[in-house]
Amino acid sequence: MLAPPYRFDGARLPVRGAPPVLGADTDDVLGGWLGLSGDELARLRAERIV
């Protein structure tokens, strides 16, 4: 998310870390959000789907 285009006098912007590398959250998204098991994720990797 981009910072707002305005800043209050004396306010400092929070320091943020670098974003995750592409694909770093794939297991969390597919497992946590979509409910895929570890075996299902392994099968998708073996078939080069993810």
PDBQT receptor file of N, H, CA, C and O in Angstrom, charges set to zero:
ATOM      1  N   MET A   1       0.842  -1.165   0.000  1.00  0.00    +0.000 N 
ATOM      2  CA  MET A   1       0.000   0.000   0.000  1.00  0.00    +0.000 C 
ATOM      3  C   MET A   1       0.892   1.235   0.000  1.00  0.00    +0.000 C 
ATOM      4  O   MET A   1       1.886   1.292   0.724  1.00  0.00    +0.000 OA
ATOM      5  N   LEU A   2       0.541   2.200  -0.797  1.00  0.00    +0.000 N 
ATOM      6  H   LEU A   2      -0.267   2.154  -1.385  1.00  0.00    +0.000 HD
ATOM      7  CA  LEU A   2       1.300   3.437  -0.853  1.00  0.00    +0.000 C 
ATOM      8  C   LEU A   2       0.961   4.326   0.328  1.00  0.00    +0.000 C 
ATOM      9  O   LEU A   2      -0.130   4.247   0.892  1.00  0.00    +0.000 OA
ATOM     10  N   ALA A   3       1.914   5.176   0.696  1.00  0.00    +0.000 N 
ATOM     11  H   ALA A   3       2.800   5.240   0.239  1.00  0.00    +0.000 HD
ATOM     12  CA  ALA A   3       1.676   6.135   1.777  1.00  0.00    +0.000 C 
ATOM     13  C   ALA A   3       0.766   7.245   1.270  1.00  0.00    +0.000 C 
ATOM     14  O   ALA A   3       0.748   7.529   0.072  1.00  0.00    +0.000 OA
ATOM     15  N   PRO A   4       0.010   7.876   2.163  1.00  0.00    +0.000 N 
ATOM     16  CA  PRO A   4      -0.836   8.985   1.721  1.00  0.00    +0.000 C 
ATOM     17  C   PRO A   4       0.020  10.142   1.210  1.00  0.00    +0.000 C 
ATOM     18  O   PRO A   4       1.168  10.289   1.630  1.00  0.00    +0.000 OA
ATOM     19  N   PRO A   5      -0.516  10.959   0.317  1.00  0.00    +0.000 N 
ATOM     20  CA  PRO A   5       0.273  12.046  -0.272  1.00  0.00    +0.000 C 
ATOM     21  C   PRO A   5       0.479  13.223   0.675  1.00  0.00    +0.000 C 
ATOM     22  O   PRO A   5       1.140  14.193   0.303  1.00  0.00    +0.000 OA
ATOM     23  N   TYR A   6      -0.061  13.167   1.870  1.00  0.00    +0.000 N 
ATOM     24  H   TYR A   6      -0.598  12.379   2.172  1.00  0.00    +0.000 HD
ATOM     25  CA  TYR A   6       0.087  14.256   2.827  1.00  0.00    +0.000 C 
ATOM     26  C   TYR A   6       0.753  13.718   4.091  1.00  0.00    +0.000 C 
ATOM     27  O   TYR A   6       0.738  12.513   4.340  1.00  0.00    +0.000 OA
ATOM     28  N   ARG A   7       1.331  14.605   4.878  1.00  0.00    +0.000 N 
ATOM     29  H   ARG A   7       1.343  15.584   4.675  1.00  0.00    +0.000 HD
ATOM     30  CA  ARG A   7       1.955  14.222   6.138  1.00  0.00    +0.000 C 
ATOM     31  C   ARG A   7       1.684  15.319   7.156  1.00  0.00    +0.000 C 
ATOM     32  O   ARG A   7       1.838  16.502   6.851  1.00  0.00    +0.000 OA
ATOM     33  N   PHE A   8       1.283  14.939   8.358  1.00  0.00    +0.000 N 
ATOM     34  H   PHE A   8       1.158  13.979   8.606  1.00  0.00    +0.000 HD
ATOM     35  CA  PHE A   8       1.075  15.914   9.415  1.00  0.00    +0.000 C 
ATOM     36  C   PHE A   8       2.423  16.425   9.888  1.00  0.00    +0.000 C 
ATOM     37  O   PHE A   8       3.406  15.684   9.864  1.00  0.00    +0.000 OA
ATOM     38  N   ASP A   9       2.487  17.660  10.310  1.00  0.00    +0.000 N 
ATOM     39  H   ASP A   9       1.689  18.262  10.329  1.00  0.00    +0.000 HD
ATOM     40  CA  ASP A   9       3.731  18.290  10.737  1.00  0.00    +0.000 C 
ATOM     41  C   ASP A   9       4.404  17.447  11.823  1.00  0.00    +0.000 C 
ATOM     42  O   ASP A   9       3.807  17.184  12.868  1.00  0.00    +0.000 OA
ATOM     43  N   GLY A  10       5.617  17.036  11.579  1.00  0.00    +0.000 N 
ATOM     44  H   GLY A  10       6.101  17.249  10.730  1.00  0.00    +0.000 HD
ATOM     45  CA  GLY A  10       6.389  16.264  12.542  1.00  0.00    +0.000 C 
ATOM     46  C   GLY A  10       6.106  14.771  12.536  1.00  0.00    +0.000 C 
ATOM     47  O   GLY A  10       6.803  14.013  13.211  1.00  0.00    +0.000 OA
ATOM     48  N   ALA A  11       5.117  14.340  11.803  1.00  0.00    +0.000 N 
ATOM     49  H   ALA A  11       4.551  14.956  11.255  1.00  0.00    +0.000 HD
ATOM     50  CA  ALA A  11       4.790  12.912  11.767  1.00  0.00    +0.000 C 
ATOM     51  C   ALA A  11       5.818  12.165  10.926  1.00  0.00    +0.000 C 
ATOM     52  O   ALA A  11       6.229  12.636   9.865  1.00  0.00    +0.000 OA
ATOM     53  N   ARG A  12       6.221  11.016  11.403  1.00  0.00    +0.000 N 
ATOM     54  H   ARG A  12       5.887  10.633  12.265  1.00  0.00    +0.000 HD
ATOM     55  CA  ARG A  12       7.190  10.207  10.663  1.00  0.00    +0.000 C 
ATOM     56  C   ARG A  12       6.478   9.005  10.077  1.00  0.00    +0.000 C 
ATOM     57  O   ARG A  12       5.568   8.443  10.685  1.00  0.00    +0.000 OA
ATOM     58  N   LEU A  13       6.903   8.626   8.900  1.00  0.00    +0.000 N 
ATOM     59  H   LEU A  13       7.643   9.083   8.406  1.00  0.00    +0.000 HD
ATOM     60  CA  LEU A  13       6.334   7.444   8.259  1.00  0.00    +0.000 C 
ATOM     61  C   LEU A  13       6.916   6.190   8.903  1.00  0.00    +0.000 C 
ATOM     62  O   LEU A  13       8.097   6.172   9.253  1.00  0.00    +0.000 OA
ATOM     63  N   PRO A  14       6.110   5.139   9.066  1.00  0.00    +0.000 N 
ATOM     64  CA  PRO A  14       6.630   3.903   9.657  1.00  0.00    +0.000 C 
ATOM     65  C   PRO A  14       7.628   3.232   8.712  1.00  0.00    +0.000 C 
ATOM     66  O   PRO A  14       7.498   3.293   7.490  1.00  0.00    +0.000 OA
ATOM     67  N   VAL A  15       8.617   2.597   9.317  1.00  0.00    +0.000 N 
ATOM     68  H   VAL A  15       8.722   2.547  10.311  1.00  0.00    +0.000 HD
ATOM     69  CA  VAL A  15       9.604   1.854   8.538  1.00  0.00    +0.000 C 
ATOM     70  C   VAL A  15       9.003   0.490   8.235  1.00  0.00    +0.000 C 
ATOM     71  O   VAL A  15       8.529  -0.202   9.136  1.00  0.00    +0.000 OA
ATOM     72  N   ARG A  16       9.023   0.115   6.984  1.00  0.00    +0.000 N 
ATOM     73  H   ARG A  16       9.407   0.678   6.252  1.00  0.00    +0.000 HD
ATOM     74  CA  ARG A  16       8.464  -1.175   6.583  1.00  0.00    +0.000 C 
ATOM     75  C   ARG A  16       9.578  -2.046   6.020  1.00  0.00    +0.000 C 
ATOM     76  O   ARG A  16      10.555  -1.549   5.459  1.00  0.00    +0.000 OA
ATOM     77  N   GLY A  17       9.416  -3.326   6.177  1.00  0.00    +0.000 N 
ATOM     78  H   GLY A  17       8.623  -3.730   6.632  1.00  0.00    +0.000 HD
ATOM     79  CA  GLY A  17      10.376  -4.260   5.620  1.00  0.00    +0.000 C 
ATOM     80  C   GLY A  17      10.100  -4.497   4.146  1.00  0.00    +0.000 C 
ATOM     81  O   GLY A  17       9.119  -4.004   3.590  1.00  0.00    +0.000 OA
ATOM     82  N   ALA A  18      10.962  -5.239   3.546  1.00  0.00    +0.000 N 
ATOM     83  H   ALA A  18      11.760  -5.639   3.998  1.00  0.00    +0.000 HD
ATOM     84  CA  ALA A  18      10.792  -5.578   2.133  1.00  0.00    +0.000 C 
ATOM     85  C   ALA A  18       9.602  -6.526   1.976  1.00  0.00    +0.000 C 
ATOM     86  O   ALA A  18       9.292  -7.282   2.898  1.00  0.00    +0.000 OA
ATOM     87  N   PRO A  19       8.945  -6.496   0.840  1.00  0.00    +0.000 N 
ATOM     88  CA  PRO A  19       7.830  -7.423   0.617  1.00  0.00    +0.000 C 
ATOM     89  C   PRO A  19       8.352  -8.851   0.468  1.00  0.00    +0.000 C 
ATOM     90  O   PRO A  19       9.534  -9.049   0.185  1.00  0.00    +0.000 OA
ATOM     91  N   PRO A  20       7.490  -9.841   0.655  1.00  0.00    +0.000 N 
ATOM     92  CA  PRO A  20       7.934 -11.224   0.472  1.00  0.00    +0.000 C 
ATOM     93  C   PRO A  20       8.292 -11.489  -0.993  1.00  0.00    +0.000 C 
ATOM     94  O   PRO A  20       7.777 -10.838  -1.902  1.00  0.00    +0.000 OA
ATOM     95  N   VAL A  21       9.170 -12.442  -1.194  1.00  0.00    +0.000 N 
ATOM     96  H   VAL A  21       9.588 -12.971  -0.455  1.00  0.00    +0.000 HD
ATOM     97  CA  VAL A  21       9.558 -12.814  -2.553  1.00  0.00    +0.000 C 
ATOM     98  C   VAL A  21       8.365 -13.468  -3.249  1.00  0.00    +0.000 C 
ATOM     99  O   VAL A  21       7.500 -14.050  -2.594  1.00  0.00    +0.000 OA
ATOM    100  N   LEU A  22       8.324 -13.372  -4.543  1.00  0.00    +0.000 N 
ATOM    101  H   LEU A  22       9.026 -12.899  -5.075  1.00  0.00    +0.000 HD
ATOM    102  CA  LEU A  22       7.229 -13.948  -5.311  1.00  0.00    +0.000 C 
ATOM    103  C   LEU A  22       7.096 -15.439  -5.000  1.00  0.00    +0.000 C 
ATOM    104  O   LEU A  22       8.057 -16.192  -5.155  1.00  0.00    +0.000 OA
ATOM    105  N   GLY A  23       5.935 -15.858  -4.574  1.00  0.00    +0.000 N 
ATOM    106  H   GLY A  23       5.154 -15.247  -4.448  1.00  0.00    +0.000 HD
ATOM    107  CA  GLY A  23       5.677 -17.262  -4.267  1.00  0.00    +0.000 C 
ATOM    108  C   GLY A  23       5.939 -17.654  -2.824  1.00  0.00    +0.000 C 
ATOM    109  O   GLY A  23       5.667 -18.791  -2.441  1.00  0.00    +0.000 OA
ATOM    110  N   ALA A  24       6.459 -16.743  -2.016  1.00  0.00    +0.000 N 
ATOM    111  H   ALA A  24       6.680 -15.819  -2.327  1.00  0.00    +0.000 HD
ATOM    112  CA  ALA A  24       6.795 -17.083  -0.630  1.00  0.00    +0.000 C 
ATOM    113  C   ALA A  24       5.562 -17.422   0.199  1.00  0.00    +0.000 C 
ATOM    114  O   ALA A  24       5.664 -18.175   1.167  1.00  0.00    +0.000 OA
ATOM    115  N   ASP A  25       4.414 -16.889  -0.157  1.00  0.00    +0.000 N 
ATOM    116  H   ASP A  25       4.332 -16.277  -0.944  1.00  0.00    +0.000 HD
ATOM    117  CA  ASP A  25       3.189 -17.118   0.609  1.00  0.00    +0.000 C 
ATOM    118  C   ASP A  25       2.248 -18.123  -0.055  1.00  0.00    +0.000 C 
ATOM    119  O   ASP A  25       1.089 -18.240   0.344  1.00  0.00    +0.000 OA
ATOM    120  N   THR A  26       2.729 -18.837  -1.049  1.00  0.00    +0.000 N 
ATOM    121  H   THR A  26       3.670 -18.741  -1.373  1.00  0.00    +0.000 HD
ATOM    122  CA  THR A  26       1.875 -19.770  -1.791  1.00  0.00    +0.000 C 
ATOM    123  C   THR A  26       1.262 -20.828  -0.881  1.00  0.00    +0.000 C 
ATOM    124  O   THR A  26       0.064 -21.098  -0.972  1.00  0.00    +0.000 OA
ATOM    125  N   ASP A  27       2.064 -21.431  -0.005  1.00  0.00    +0.000 N 
ATOM    126  H   ASP A  27       3.037 -21.211   0.069  1.00  0.00    +0.000 HD
ATOM    127  CA  ASP A  27       1.538 -22.464   0.895  1.00  0.00    +0.000 C 
ATOM    128  C   ASP A  27       0.479 -21.891   1.832  1.00  0.00    +0.000 C 
ATOM    129  O   ASP A  27      -0.538 -22.537   2.084  1.00  0.00    +0.000 OA
ATOM    130  N   ASP A  28       0.706 -20.689   2.347  1.00  0.00    +0.000 N 
ATOM    131  H   ASP A  28       1.533 -20.164   2.143  1.00  0.00    +0.000 HD
ATOM    132  CA  ASP A  28      -0.274 -20.065   3.241  1.00  0.00    +0.000 C 
ATOM    133  C   ASP A  28      -1.581 -19.792   2.517  1.00  0.00    +0.000 C 
ATOM    134  O   ASP A  28      -2.658 -20.023   3.067  1.00  0.00    +0.000 OA
ATOM    135  N   VAL A  29      -1.494 -19.306   1.295  1.00  0.00    +0.000 N 
ATOM    136  H   VAL A  29      -0.619 -19.118   0.848  1.00  0.00    +0.000 HD
ATOM    137  CA  VAL A  29      -2.705 -18.985   0.538  1.00  0.00    +0.000 C 
ATOM    138  C   VAL A  29      -3.457 -20.255   0.158  1.00  0.00    +0.000 C 
ATOM    139  O   VAL A  29      -4.656 -20.367   0.413  1.00  0.00    +0.000 OA
ATOM    140  N   LEU A  30      -2.762 -21.206  -0.446  1.00  0.00    +0.000 N 
ATOM    141  H   LEU A  30      -1.788 -21.115  -0.653  1.00  0.00    +0.000 HD
ATOM    142  CA  LEU A  30      -3.429 -22.427  -0.894  1.00  0.00    +0.000 C 
ATOM    143  C   LEU A  30      -3.863 -23.314   0.269  1.00  0.00    +0.000 C 
ATOM    144  O   LEU A  30      -4.917 -23.947   0.213  1.00  0.00    +0.000 OA
ATOM    145  N   GLY A  31      -3.051 -23.360   1.319  1.00  0.00    +0.000 N 
ATOM    146  H   GLY A  31      -2.194 -22.846   1.364  1.00  0.00    +0.000 HD
ATOM    147  CA  GLY A  31      -3.398 -24.197   2.460  1.00  0.00    +0.000 C 
ATOM    148  C   GLY A  31      -4.380 -23.530   3.400  1.00  0.00    +0.000 C 
ATOM    149  O   GLY A  31      -5.406 -24.112   3.752  1.00  0.00    +0.000 OA
ATOM    150  N   GLY A  32      -4.068 -22.311   3.806  1.00  0.00    +0.000 N 
ATOM    151  H   GLY A  32      -3.234 -21.839   3.520  1.00  0.00    +0.000 HD
ATOM    152  CA  GLY A  32      -4.907 -21.622   4.782  1.00  0.00    +0.000 C 
ATOM    153  C   GLY A  32      -6.203 -21.101   4.212  1.00  0.00    +0.000 C 
ATOM    154  O   GLY A  32      -7.265 -21.314   4.797  1.00  0.00    +0.000 OA
ATOM    155  N   TRP A  33      -6.140 -20.434   3.102  1.00  0.00    +0.000 N 
ATOM    156  H   TRP A  33      -5.278 -20.261   2.627  1.00  0.00    +0.000 HD
ATOM    157  CA  TRP A  33      -7.337 -19.802   2.536  1.00  0.00    +0.000 C 
ATOM    158  C   TRP A  33      -8.200 -20.783   1.752  1.00  0.00    +0.000 C 
ATOM    159  O   TRP A  33      -9.428 -20.729   1.815  1.00  0.00    +0.000 OA
ATOM    160  N   LEU A  34      -7.545 -21.686   1.007  1.00  0.00    +0.000 N 
ATOM    161  H   LEU A  34      -6.547 -21.729   0.956  1.00  0.00    +0.000 HD
ATOM    162  CA  LEU A  34      -8.309 -22.606   0.166  1.00  0.00    +0.000 C 
ATOM    163  C   LEU A  34      -8.464 -23.989   0.786  1.00  0.00    +0.000 C 
ATOM    164  O   LEU A  34      -9.214 -24.819   0.272  1.00  0.00    +0.000 OA
ATOM    165  N   GLY A  35      -7.759 -24.241   1.886  1.00  0.00    +0.000 N 
ATOM    166  H   GLY A  35      -7.150 -23.567   2.303  1.00  0.00    +0.000 HD
ATOM    167  CA  GLY A  35      -7.924 -25.499   2.599  1.00  0.00    +0.000 C 
ATOM    168  C   GLY A  35      -7.237 -26.699   1.982  1.00  0.00    +0.000 C 
ATOM    169  O   GLY A  35      -7.617 -27.832   2.280  1.00  0.00    +0.000 OA
ATOM    170  N   LEU A  36      -6.236 -26.497   1.131  1.00  0.00    +0.000 N 
ATOM    171  H   LEU A  36      -5.928 -25.577   0.888  1.00  0.00    +0.000 HD
ATOM    172  CA  LEU A  36      -5.527 -27.633   0.537  1.00  0.00    +0.000 C 
ATOM    173  C   LEU A  36      -4.575 -28.237   1.564  1.00  0.00    +0.000 C 
ATOM    174  O   LEU A  36      -3.959 -27.516   2.348  1.00  0.00    +0.000 OA
ATOM    175  N   SER A  37      -4.459 -29.550   1.554  1.00  0.00    +0.000 N 
ATOM    176  H   SER A  37      -4.960 -30.136   0.917  1.00  0.00    +0.000 HD
ATOM    177  CA  SER A  37      -3.565 -30.246   2.483  1.00  0.00    +0.000 C 
ATOM    178  C   SER A  37      -2.137 -30.233   1.945  1.00  0.00    +0.000 C 
ATOM    179  O   SER A  37      -1.887 -29.845   0.804  1.00  0.00    +0.000 OA
ATOM    180  N   GLY A  38      -1.209 -30.665   2.794  1.00  0.00    +0.000 N 
ATOM    181  H   GLY A  38      -1.411 -30.979   3.721  1.00  0.00    +0.000 HD
ATOM    182  CA  GLY A  38       0.188 -30.763   2.384  1.00  0.00    +0.000 C 
ATOM    183  C   GLY A  38       0.373 -31.727   1.226  1.00  0.00    +0.000 C 
ATOM    184  O   GLY A  38       1.186 -31.484   0.334  1.00  0.00    +0.000 OA
ATOM    185  N   ASP A  39      -0.385 -32.832   1.239  1.00  0.00    +0.000 N 
ATOM    186  H   ASP A  39      -1.044 -33.029   1.964  1.00  0.00    +0.000 HD
ATOM    187  CA  ASP A  39      -0.307 -33.803   0.142  1.00  0.00    +0.000 C 
ATOM    188  C   ASP A  39      -0.808 -33.198  -1.168  1.00  0.00    +0.000 C 
ATOM    189  O   ASP A  39      -0.235 -33.431  -2.232  1.00  0.00    +0.000 OA
ATOM    190  N   GLU A  40      -1.887 -32.418  -1.075  1.00  0.00    +0.000 N 
ATOM    191  H   GLU A  40      -2.352 -32.228  -0.210  1.00  0.00    +0.000 HD
ATOM    192  CA  GLU A  40      -2.416 -31.773  -2.284  1.00  0.00    +0.000 C 
ATOM    193  C   GLU A  40      -1.426 -30.748  -2.836  1.00  0.00    +0.000 C 
ATOM    194  O   GLU A  40      -1.252 -30.637  -4.050  1.00  0.00    +0.000 OA
ATOM    195  N   LEU A  41      -0.778 -29.999  -1.940  1.00  0.00    +0.000 N 
ATOM    196  H   LEU A  41      -0.920 -30.089  -0.954  1.00  0.00    +0.000 HD
ATOM    197  CA  LEU A  41       0.231 -29.032  -2.385  1.00  0.00    +0.000 C 
ATOM    198  C   LEU A  41       1.412 -29.745  -3.042  1.00  0.00    +0.000 C 
ATOM    199  O   LEU A  41       1.936 -29.282  -4.055  1.00  0.00    +0.000 OA
ATOM    200  N   ALA A  42       1.829 -30.879  -2.458  1.00  0.00    +0.000 N 
ATOM    201  H   ALA A  42       1.403 -31.255  -1.635  1.00  0.00    +0.000 HD
ATOM    202  CA  ALA A  42       2.935 -31.653  -3.032  1.00  0.00    +0.000 C 
ATOM    203  C   ALA A  42       2.569 -32.170  -4.422  1.00  0.00    +0.000 C 
ATOM    204  O   ALA A  42       3.403 -32.156  -5.328  1.00  0.00    +0.000 OA
ATOM    205  N   ARG A  43       1.326 -32.625  -4.593  1.00  0.00    +0.000 N 
ATOM    206  H   ARG A  43       0.649 -32.636  -3.857  1.00  0.00    +0.000 HD
ATOM    207  CA  ARG A  43       0.882 -33.110  -5.904  1.00  0.00    +0.000 C 
ATOM    208  C   ARG A  43       0.887 -31.979  -6.927  1.00  0.00    +0.000 C 
ATOM    209  O   ARG A  43       1.314 -32.172  -8.065  1.00  0.00    +0.000 OA
ATOM    210  N   LEU A  44       0.416 -30.806  -6.529  1.00  0.00    +0.000 N 
ATOM    211  H   LEU A  44       0.069 -30.649  -5.604  1.00  0.00    +0.000 HD
ATOM    212  CA  LEU A  44       0.414 -29.661  -7.444  1.00  0.00    +0.000 C 
ATOM    213  C   LEU A  44       1.838 -29.276  -7.850  1.00  0.00    +0.000 C 
ATOM    214  O   LEU A  44       2.085 -28.891  -8.993  1.00  0.00    +0.000 OA
ATOM    215  N   ARG A  45       2.770 -29.383  -6.900  1.00  0.00    +0.000 N 
ATOM    216  H   ARG A  45       2.569 -29.695  -5.972  1.00  0.00    +0.000 HD
ATOM    217  CA  ARG A  45       4.175 -29.085  -7.232  1.00  0.00    +0.000 C 
ATOM    218  C   ARG A  45       4.752 -30.149  -8.168  1.00  0.00    +0.000 C 
ATOM    219  O   ARG A  45       5.469 -29.828  -9.115  1.00  0.00    +0.000 OA
ATOM    220  N   ALA A  46       4.434 -31.419  -7.895  1.00  0.00    +0.000 N 
ATOM    221  H   ALA A  46       3.851 -31.680  -7.125  1.00  0.00    +0.000 HD
ATOM    222  CA  ALA A  46       4.943 -32.511  -8.730  1.00  0.00    +0.000 C 
ATOM    223  C   ALA A  46       4.435 -32.387 -10.163  1.00  0.00    +0.000 C 
ATOM    224  O   ALA A  46       5.141 -32.734 -11.111  1.00  0.00    +0.000 OA
ATOM    225  N   GLU A  47       3.211 -31.890 -10.317  1.00  0.00    +0.000 N 
ATOM    226  H   GLU A  47       2.638 -31.607  -9.547  1.00  0.00    +0.000 HD
ATOM    227  CA  GLU A  47       2.640 -31.710 -11.653  1.00  0.00    +0.000 C 
ATOM    228  C   GLU A  47       2.987 -30.343 -12.247  1.00  0.00    +0.000 C 
ATOM    229  O   GLU A  47       2.491 -29.970 -13.310  1.00  0.00    +0.000 OA
ATOM    230  N   ARG A  48       3.850 -29.604 -11.537  1.00  0.00    +0.000 N 
ATOM    231  H   ARG A  48       4.253 -29.907 -10.674  1.00  0.00    +0.000 HD
ATOM    232  CA  ARG A  48       4.333 -28.281 -11.972  1.00  0.00    +0.000 C 
ATOM    233  C   ARG A  48       3.184 -27.289 -12.199  1.00  0.00    +0.000 C 
ATOM    234  O   ARG A  48       3.230 -26.454 -13.103  1.00  0.00    +0.000 OA
ATOM    235  N   ILE A  49       2.159 -27.406 -11.355  1.00  0.00    +0.000 N 
ATOM    236  H   ILE A  49       2.122 -28.084 -10.621  1.00  0.00    +0.000 HD
ATOM    237  CA  ILE A  49       1.040 -26.468 -11.411  1.00  0.00    +0.000 C 
ATOM    238  C   ILE A  49       1.383 -25.229 -10.596  1.00  0.00    +0.000 C 
ATOM    239  O   ILE A  49       1.050 -24.108 -10.980  1.00  0.00    +0.000 OA
ATOM    240  N   VAL A  50       2.047 -25.444  -9.473  1.00  0.00    +0.000 N 
ATOM    241  H   VAL A  50       2.317 -26.355  -9.162  1.00  0.00    +0.000 HD
ATOM    242  CA  VAL A  50       2.538 -24.312  -8.662  1.00  0.00    +0.000 C 
ATOM    243  C   VAL A  50       4.032 -24.442  -8.492  1.00  0.00    +0.000 C 
ATOM    244  O   VAL A  50       4.655 -23.600  -7.845  1.00  0.00    +0.000 OA
TER     245      VAL A  50
